[in-house]
């Protein structure tokens, strides 16, 4: 029998999910609009003042995000209307507007604080890393929302604690307890916070932030103090190129890719959250193993003695699906250089780019996660981690083999808005599930792990030679 969950719990989870999805949408799609200053050079010389421009920009984002929010929450709105009536529906609809405004304005205030301190190139880097950190924070908050309640034999305890007053989803969930005749002064306080905080943020934005936000945004156009890359870094990249690349031109594109990856801010904004998720998500699943039935040390010992390091395949799925993003660039108009250079074989270009991307992002992050796993599980899992890394290479090569051949940094980010990336991510998760199943079976069979490592190594060699067989004509046919 499905238990009847308390309204506060249900709405906390629903609103937490909505806030997570809306916030990630804003970070990925609307930060460029919120922080863009290019239109000022066109519009402000005309009879359009800064307040009108700011209002138009804000209304554009609010309306579009509200439409996305309604699309996300539409099912919950309809079910709520049928189950709880028109009052629930109207309250939920009003809260969607408050949630959108709250998220946009809080993000703007944070950006304003960052912009007030830094300028030029440093400012762009800080904003880039802040956007990445905000994405990770919202993901963790989304995971935390469902864990503020304690479950015991499917009886849910909704006792309010101090952290409920710090959680935005609780502010917006509390009014629904009041309309269901569960009046309590704590829910009333939470409801008032959910009304007062958005009003305060709106007032603060209009009176303080908006008047200085645009002027501070102009600092993003300043060059700042650009620093040349240190000779040590250049020498290190040269050593890596000599070790991992045999062809001279391959070394050139290896170093070119490393330098471009350092400078592509929009690309970092797409890659870094996935890298963070690759580190975080396996441990989120570990948290589900902790309960009141066992002590922390007992649960940790159970994890260390089990095969839970298989959860690392979640990281593999996130990491393996990243390489296709290397075709995106802010400086895509410079891609004509590929045809101008004396490069007869495009395989050289993509081999250098693949190896550079692998070493810069995939290997470094995988090593970090592996060190944490070895700390938890001990050195006995080292062969298993090595097999997982081999399977990571297999997934990357399979995705590359069956994808369009695309040169690095040659197309604009607008072409990444279709469903192709989603298909690649889903394919990566499907392949990881298959390889994780094979890995688990190999752990049961005698010498199965060593056999699996040998077979995976041979398959990588086969895939490497099969994947890097194409010409310029083949690439042009795929465009």
C-alpha positions, 0 to 999 in steps of 0.5 A: 500500500502506498502511504499518504505522504504529508503535504509539506514533504510532497511539496518540498520535494516537488518544489526542490526539483523545480528549483533545481531544473529552473536554476540549471536552465538559467545557468546554461541558457540565460547567463549569457543574456544576463551578462551580455553587454553587446546590445548596449553599443547598439541600443543606447545611442538611440532613444532607449535608456538603461532602465528600459533596457534592463527591464526588457532583459529581465522581463525576457528572462522571467517570461521565458523561464516561467514558460519553461517552469510551467512546462516542468511543473505542468503535470503537478499543476494539473494533478493538484487542481484535480486532487486539491482544488482551485485554491491549490492550483492558484497558489502553486501558479503564483509560487512559480512566478515567485520562484522564477523571480527569486532565482533570477534576482538572487543570481543577479545579486551574486553576479553583481557582488562578483563583478564589483570586486574583479574586472577584465579577464580575471572577472570572466574567469571568476564568473565562469567558476562561479557558474560552475560552482552554482550548478554543483551547489544546486545539484547538492541542494536538490539531493539534500531536499529529499533527505531532510525527512526521516523515514521509518517503516514508511512513516515520515517524520516532518518535524521542523528543524532549524535548517528548514528555515534555510531551505528555499523549497521549505519556504514555498512548500509551507503555504500548502500546509496552511490551505490544508487546515494544518495551521502551525506558527512555524509553517506561517513563519516559513510562508512569510519568509517565502513572500518577504524574501522575494520582495526584498530581493526584488527591491534590492535589485531595483534600488541597488543592483540594477543601477550599477549592474550594467555599468559594472558589466562594462568591466568585462570588456576590459582586457585586465591584466593578461598573464602569459603562460609560464615557461614551466607550463609550456615545457610540461606540455611539450614533454607530454606531447613528446611522450604521447604523440609520435607524429610532429603535427600531432604534437602541434595539435596536442599543444594547440588543444591544451591551450584552447581548452585553457582559454575557452570559457563557454566550453569550460562552463559546459564541461566542468559541471559534468566533471564535478558531477562525475566526482560527486554522484558515486558518493551520493549513492553511498549516502543512501546506505547510511541509516539509523539501523547501523552506526556510521563506522559499521556502514563504512566497513560494509561499504569498504568490504563490498563491491560498491566501487562499481558505482564509479561507472556513474563517473565513467558515464559523465566523463565519456560523454564529454569529448564530443563537446570539443567541437564547440568554440567561441572562436569558431570563425577561426576554423579556416586554419585547418584547411590553410595548414598543410595537413593531409590527414585529419586523423592527426588533428583528432588524435592530438585533440583526443589525447590532449582532452583525455589527459587534461580532463578525463585522466586527471578527474579519474585519478582524483576519484580513484584516490578517494575510492582507494582511501575508502576501499583500500588498495585491493580495488586497484585492479578493479579501478584499472578495469573501469578506466579501460572501460572508460576508454572503450565507451569514449572510443565507441561514442567517437566511432559512431559519431560524426567526425568533427574538428576541434573548436570549429562550430558555434555553441548554438549547434549544441542545443539539439538532442544529439548531446542527450543521445550521447549521454544516454548512450554512455549510460547504457554502455556503462550499465552493460560494462558494469554488469560484465565487470560484476560477473567477472568478480564472481568468476575465478580470474575473471577480473584479469580476463576482463582486463585482457579482453578490454585492452585488446578491444581498446587496441581494435577500437583505436585503429578502427575509429581513426580511419577517415579522410577529409572527404569522409568528414565533409560528407558527414557535415 
